[in-house]
């Protein structure tokens, strides 16, 4: 019953924008750190952006700082990732995730060591002319 479902992916031209959504069901995001991760073809999954349950702390990968922004709508139990100035290097499957009792740095950087509580199934973002 616990699910994270991503949407909003698709094909976009370089320099364009997309807004990804992740709807949670079966649990409330109020008590979890939430984040976005991505995996490009032939590469390892990496943290993109994470936010604390209170929204008071955020983390962004150096590759997306100034271009991406994470936000939540707790009333809708949904997390968003606004992606601007997209480049072909952003092409990947994007996953949302949730983790409890850890900091945003632990979630986005050290998640392989500690393990993630919940993963979505991903949405494909392709940046190409």
Backbone as CSV, one residue per row, in Angstrom:
resi,resn,N_x,N_y,N_z,CA_x,CA_y,CA_z,C_x,C_y,C_z
1,UNK,0.819,-1.209,0.000,0.000,0.000,0.000,0.855,1.262,0.000
2,UNK,2.053,1.185,0.589,2.968,2.323,0.579,3.522,2.503,-0.827
3,UNK,3.332,3.683,-1.393,3.762,3.956,-2.756,4.276,5.371,-2.917
4,UNK,5.273,5.526,-3.787,5.721,6.808,-4.307,5.635,6.711,-5.817
5,UNK,4.867,7.597,-6.444,4.626,7.537,-7.882,5.064,8.846,-8.520
6,UNK,6.091,8.763,-9.388,6.607,9.936,-10.080,5.827,10.205,-11.359
7,UNK,5.787,11.475,-11.756,5.193,11.872,-13.022,5.851,13.171,-13.491
8,UNK,5.639,13.516,-14.750,6.148,14.767,-15.293,7.366,14.642,-16.177
9,UNK,7.921,13.447,-16.295,9.064,13.252,-17.163,8.667,13.297,-18.628
10,UNK,9.668,13.329,-19.490,9.419,13.369,-20.918,10.605,13.901,-21.678
11,UNK,10.367,14.275,-22.930,11.402,14.810,-23.810,11.377,16.330,-23.772
12,UNK,12.543,16.939,-23.573,12.656,18.387,-23.525,13.944,18.806,-24.231
13,UNK,13.927,19.976,-24.862,15.110,20.486,-25.546,16.110,21.069,-24.557
14,UNK,17.399,21.069,-24.900,18.381,21.732,-24.039,17.988,23.179,-23.754
15,UNK,18.150,23.583,-22.497,17.746,24.906,-22.070,16.320,24.984,-21.577
16,UNK,15.553,23.924,-21.771,14.166,23.900,-21.358,13.986,23.544,-19.897
17,UNK,12.722,23.422,-19.487,12.374,23.159,-18.098,11.350,22.043,-17.990
18,UNK,11.374,21.348,-16.874,10.379,20.348,-16.519,10.121,20.426,-15.028
19,UNK,8.918,20.046,-14.626,8.574,19.940,-13.219,8.114,18.520,-12.939
20,UNK,8.875,17.813,-12.120,8.529,16.456,-11.734,7.690,16.472,-10.463
21,UNK,6.754,15.535,-10.375,5.922,15.383,-9.193,6.065,13.973,-8.652
22,UNK,5.926,13.836,-7.344,5.966,12.533,-6.693,4.861,12.490,-5.653
23,UNK,3.857,11.668,-5.896,2.723,11.541,-4.993,2.917,10.351,-4.072
24,UNK,2.821,10.595,-2.776,2.971,9.543,-1.775,1.601,9.062,-1.313
25,UNK,1.484,7.763,-1.089,0.266,7.185,-0.548,0.631,6.091,0.443
26,UNK,-0.244,5.863,1.402,-0.002,4.849,2.410,0.813,5.340,3.596
27,UNK,1.366,6.529,3.506,2.101,7.152,4.600,2.152,8.644,4.346
28,UNK,2.454,9.408,5.379,2.539,10.855,5.236,3.994,11.290,5.164
29,UNK,4.265,12.245,4.294,5.618,12.773,4.141,6.014,13.723,5.261
30,UNK,5.089,14.065,6.131,5.352,15.028,7.200,6.515,14.611,8.088
31,UNK,6.738,13.316,8.237,7.735,12.818,9.185,8.927,12.151,8.489
32,UNK,9.119,12.452,7.220,10.215,11.879,6.443,11.015,12.963,5.757
33,UNK,12.327,12.753,5.661,13.113,13.498,4.690,12.766,12.942,3.309
34,UNK,12.681,13.816,2.323,12.326,13.379,0.982,13.379,13.870,-0.002
35,UNK,13.503,13.164,-1.126,14.534,13.552,-2.072,14.311,12.998,-3.462
36,UNK,15.138,13.495,-4.373,15.157,13.057,-5.753,16.532,12.502,-6.099
37,UNK,16.549,11.406,-6.806,17.759,10.737,-7.251,17.631,10.458,-8.737
38,UNK,18.755,10.239,-9.402,18.698,9.941,-10.819,19.756,8.916,-11.193
39,UNK,19.475,8.196,-12.266,20.407,7.203,-12.772,20.445,7.296,-14.292
40,UNK,21.594,7.714,-14.820,21.799,7.797,-16.251,22.224,6.437,-16.783
41,UNK,22.040,6.191,-18.080,22.439,4.903,-18.654,23.908,4.586,-18.387
42,UNK,24.171,3.413,-17.839,25.532,2.977,-17.579,26.201,3.617,-16.384
43,UNK,25.468,4.408,-15.589,26.046,5.090,-14.443,25.312,4.697,-13.159
44,UNK,25.950,4.973,-12.019,25.352,4.673,-10.727,24.284,5.691,-10.369
45,UNK,23.336,5.278,-9.531,22.320,6.180,-9.045,22.951,7.212,-8.113
46,UNK,22.546,8.479,-8.257,23.130,9.546,-7.476,22.051,10.454,-6.900
47,UNK,22.351,11.053,-5.761,21.443,12.004,-5.149,21.441,13.320,-5.905
48,UNK,20.262,13.873,-6.128,20.093,15.144,-6.817,19.744,16.253,-5.828
49,UNK,18.712,16.033,-5.014,18.275,17.019,-4.049,17.482,16.342,-2.945
50,UNK,17.708,16.770,-1.698,16.984,16.230,-0.557,16.530,17.359,0.352
51,UNK,15.416,17.138,1.049,14.834,18.133,1.940,14.382,17.468,3.230
52,UNK,14.608,18.154,4.364,14.171,17.645,5.653,12.652,17.695,5.752
53,UNK,12.102,16.956,6.719,10.647,16.906,6.886,10.062,18.273,7.191
54,UNK,10.823,19.119,7.895,10.361,20.460,8.227,10.546,21.448,7.083
55,UNK,11.337,21.087,6.094,11.664,21.992,5.009,12.765,22.971,5.347
56,UNK,13.338,22.847,6.546,14.346,23.792,6.991,15.746,23.522,6.493
57,UNK,15.969,22.367,5.907,17.295,22.005,5.427,17.168,21.347,4.061
58,UNK,18.009,21.771,3.127,18.038,21.186,1.783,19.464,20.896,1.365
59,UNK,19.597,19.984,0.425,20.891,19.629,-0.140,20.724,19.472,-1.647
60,UNK,21.700,19.998,-2.405,21.701,19.865,-3.855,23.062,19.385,-4.329
61,UNK,23.050,18.497,-5.301,24.291,18.097,-5.947,24.905,19.300,-6.656
62,UNK,26.239,19.363,-6.687,26.915,20.485,-7.335,26.476,20.655,-8.789
63,UNK,26.180,19.556,-9.453,25.835,19.599,-10.865,24.492,20.268,-11.147
64,UNK,23.638,20.430,-10.116,22.313,21.003,-10.339,22.071,22.278,-9.546
65,UNK,23.016,22.708,-8.725,22.839,23.922,-7.928,22.554,25.123,-8.823
66,UNK,21.547,25.895,-8.431,21.155,27.064,-9.194,20.200,26.773,-10.323
67,UNK,19.982,25.499,-10.642,19.092,25.118,-11.735,17.867,24.343,-11.264
68,UNK,18.029,23.517,-10.236,16.946,22.679,-9.734,16.471,23.196,-8.385
69,UNK,15.207,22.943,-8.063,14.635,23.345,-6.784,13.636,22.299,-6.311
70,UNK,13.789,21.858,-5.061,12.882,20.882,-4.479,11.857,21.605,-3.608
71,UNK,10.625,21.109,-3.606,9.572,21.686,-2.786,8.540,20.614,-2.465
72,UNK,7.683,20.892,-1.481,6.639,19.950,-1.092,5.314,20.660,-0.903
73,UNK,4.248,19.900,-1.038,2.909,20.337,-0.683,2.383,19.265,0.262
74,UNK,2.543,19.504,1.563,2.185,18.479,2.539,0.686,18.170,2.542
75,UNK,-0.141,19.152,2.215,-1.577,18.911,2.151,-1.913,17.888,1.079
76,UNK,-1.131,17.863,0.002,-1.334,16.909,-1.082,-0.411,15.704,-0.967
77,UNK,0.458,15.692,0.071,1.403,14.595,0.271,2.244,14.372,-0.984
78,UNK,2.753,15.471,-1.539,3.449,15.446,-2.818,4.742,16.250,-2.739
79,UNK,5.774,15.761,-3.419,7.044,16.463,-3.528,7.301,16.781,-4.997
80,UNK,7.951,17.918,-5.268,8.202,18.378,-6.617,9.690,18.621,-6.835
81,UNK,10.102,18.548,-8.080,11.441,18.950,-8.485,11.312,19.824,-9.720
82,UNK,11.564,21.115,-9.563,11.578,22.043,-10.684,12.966,22.018,-11.305
83,UNK,13.049,21.721,-12.588,14.317,21.594,-13.292,14.365,22.626,-14.413
84,UNK,15.338,23.528,-14.346,15.514,24.574,-15.343,16.874,24.443,-16.021
85,UNK,17.017,25.099,-17.160,18.277,25.120,-17.910,18.828,23.713,-18.116
86,UNK,17.975,22.832,-18.558,18.349,21.428,-18.695,19.379,21.222,-19.802
87,UNK,20.285,20.280,-19.560,21.314,19.897,-20.520,21.220,18.406,-20.784
88,UNK,21.861,17.917,-21.864,21.856,16.478,-22.113,22.416,15.649,-20.959
89,UNK,23.295,16.241,-20.138,23.848,15.527,-18.987,22.803,15.247,-17.919
90,UNK,21.653,15.906,-17.995,20.565,15.661,-17.049,19.688,14.484,-17.461
91,UNK,19.918,13.921,-18.634,19.138,12.784,-19.097,19.334,11.597,-18.160
92,UNK,18.236,11.092,-17.607,18.307,9.999,-16.644,16.895,9.588,-16.258
93,UNK,16.791,8.460,-15.572,15.571,8.103,-14.876,15.634,8.756,-13.499
94,UNK,14.605,9.509,-13.158,14.554,10.226,-11.895,13.633,9.499,-10.927
95,UNK,14.124,9.284,-9.708,13.393,8.577,-8.671,13.165,9.492,-7.479
96,UNK,11.981,9.440,-6.885,11.786,10.079,-5.596,11.921,9.033,-4.507
97,UNK,12.226,9.492,-3.295,12.487,8.577,-2.194,12.176,9.248,-0.869
98,UNK,12.018,8.431,0.176,11.742,8.928,1.520,12.580,8.174,2.532
99,UNK,13.044,8.894,3.550,13.878,8.310,4.597,13.548,8.982,5.918
100,UNK,13.517,8.192,6.984,13.243,8.735,8.303,14.470,8.614,9.190
101,UNK,14.561,9.497,10.165,15.586,9.484,11.200,17.008,9.702,10.676
102,UNK,17.162,10.388,9.562,18.472,10.715,9.008,18.481,12.154,8.509
103,UNK,19.674,12.751,8.447,19.817,14.101,7.925,19.737,14.082,6.405
104,UNK,19.569,15.267,5.796,19.476,15.339,4.348,20.793,14.939,3.696
105,UNK,21.924,15.236,4.332,23.211,14.825,3.774,23.349,13.310,3.812
106,UNK,22.923,12.705,4.904,22.942,11.252,4.989,22.065,10.642,3.901
107,UNK,20.890,11.225,3.693,19.971,10.705,2.694,20.543,10.822,1.288
108,UNK,21.014,11.990,0.917,21.409,12.232,-0.462,22.805,11.727,-0.792
109,UNK,23.695,11.664,0.196,25.082,11.266,-0.049,25.361,9.837,0.386
110,UNK,24.912,9.468,1.564,25.291,8.188,2.161,24.191,7.140,2.148
111,UNK,23.162,7.325,1.353,22.043,6.390,1.338,22.443,4.944,1.020
112,UNK,23.456,4.696,0.152,23.792,3.285,-0.090,24.263,2.568,1.161
113,UNK,24.905,3.276,2.095,25.398,2.657,3.315,24.251,2.366,4.281
114,UNK,23.331,3.306,4.458,22.251,3.166,5.427,21.009,2.486,4.862
115,UNK,20.780,2.599,3.564,19.584,2.065,2.941,18.460,3.080,2.944
116,UNK,17.605,3.008,1.923,16.470,3.911,1.791,15.199,3.230,2.285
117,UNK,14.310,4.001,2.908,13.052,3.424,3.385,12.084,3.122,2.243
118,UNK,11.881,4.104,1.337,10.935,3.942,0.238,11.495,4.543,-1.040
119,UNK,11.294,3.844,-2.154,11.649,4.303,-3.492,10.420,4.322,-4.391
120,UNK,10.351,5.313,-5.290,9.413,5.248,-6.391,10.009,4.430,-7.524
121,UNK,9.235,4.218,-8.574,9.693,3.417,-9.709,10.358,4.231,-10.811
122,UNK,10.342,5.547,-10.701,11.087,6.398,-11.605,10.280,6.947,-12.764
123,UNK,10.759,8.070,-13.300,10.206,8.674,-14.506,11.376,9.134,-15.373
124,UNK,11.289,8.893,-16.673,12.397,9.161,-17.584,12.377,10.603,-18.061
125,UNK,13.527,11.267,-17.936,13.734,12.606,-18.464,14.794,12.517,-19.552
126,UNK,14.441,12.947,-20.760,15.368,12.940,-21.882,15.549,14.361,-22.386
127,UNK,16.783,14.851,-22.361,17.110,16.199,-22.826,17.873,16.061,-24.136
128,UNK,17.237,16.452,-25.226,17.824,16.263,-26.552,17.187,17.215,-27.549
129,UNK,17.977,17.576,-28.580,17.458,18.386,-29.667,16.695,17.546,-30.684
